[in-house]
Amino acid sequence: MREEYGFSNSIKNPYAQKERKQISINIETDTITYFKTLAKKVGIPYQNLINYYLTDCAVKRVEPKLQWGYELKWRFNGRDRSYFVSC
């Protein structure tokens, strides 16, 4: 065996997974149902799909367009939803 090994020309393993951290997060039931349905359609676990989606947003530096002090309204699965945002 050598006394020293040089790693200056080494390359990073492209198959190594990035570090992950387990967290708890409260997500609306309708949102989980949406991701579960979509995940089943594409054949991956819904937690992975949510992670891929959030990672894609982070890589693209997507920022939500929020304005404080008004009511957010949207339609999901044929139901009107609203949420009042305030600081």
C-alpha positions in Angstrom: 0.0 0.0 0.0 1.0 3.6 -0.6 1.7 5.9 2.2 -0.4 8.6 0.6 -3.1 8.7 -2.1 -3.9 11.7 -4.2 -7.5 12.6 -4.7 -7.0 15.9 -6.6 -8.2 14.4 -9.9 -11.2 12.4 -8.4 -14.7 13.0 -9.5 -17.9 13.1 -7.4 -20.1 9.9 -7.5 -23.0 10.9 -9.8 -25.1 8.1 -8.2 -24.8 9.3 -4.6 -28.0 10.7 -3.2 -28.1 14.2 -1.7 -28.6 14.4 2.1 -32.2 14.5 3.2 -33.8 15.7 6.4 -37.0 14.4 7.8 -39.5 17.1 8.8 -43.1 17.4 9.9 -45.3 19.7 7.9 -49.1 20.4 7.9 -50.5 20.1 4.4 -54.2 20.4 3.5 -55.9 17.1 2.8 -56.9 18.2 -0.7 -53.3 18.9 -1.5 -52.1 15.5 -0.3 -54.9 13.8 -2.3 -53.8 15.7 -5.4 -50.2 14.6 -5.0 -51.2 11.0 -4.2 -53.3 10.8 -7.3 -50.6 12.3 -9.5 -47.9 10.1 -8.0 -50.0 7.0 -8.7 -50.4 8.1 -12.3 -46.6 8.5 -12.8 -45.7 5.5 -10.6 -43.7 7.1 -7.8 -44.4 7.6 -4.0 -46.2 10.8 -3.3 -43.6 12.0 -0.8 -40.9 11.7 -3.5 -43.2 13.7 -5.9 -43.7 16.5 -3.4 -39.9 16.5 -2.8 -39.2 16.7 -6.6 -41.7 19.5 -7.0 -40.2 21.5 -4.1 -36.7 20.8 -5.3 -37.6 22.1 -8.8 -39.0 25.2 -7.3 -35.9 25.8 -5.2 -33.5 25.2 -8.1 -35.5 27.7 -10.3 -35.7 30.1 -7.3 -39.5 30.3 -7.6 -40.9 32.8 -5.1 -44.6 32.9 -4.2 -46.5 36.1 -5.2 -48.0 37.1 -1.8 -49.6 40.4 -0.9 -50.4 40.9 2.8 -53.8 41.9 4.0 -56.1 40.4 1.3 -58.1 37.3 0.7 -56.6 34.6 -1.5 -59.3 32.8 -3.6 -58.8 29.8 -5.8 -60.7 26.8 -7.2 -59.6 23.3 -6.4 -61.4 20.1 -7.5 -64.5 22.1 -8.3 -64.6 23.8 -4.8 -64.1 27.4 -4.1 -61.4 28.0 -1.5 -60.2 31.2 0.2 -57.6 32.1 2.7 -57.1 35.5 4.3 -53.4 36.5 4.5 -52.4 39.1 7.0 -49.3 40.0 9.0 
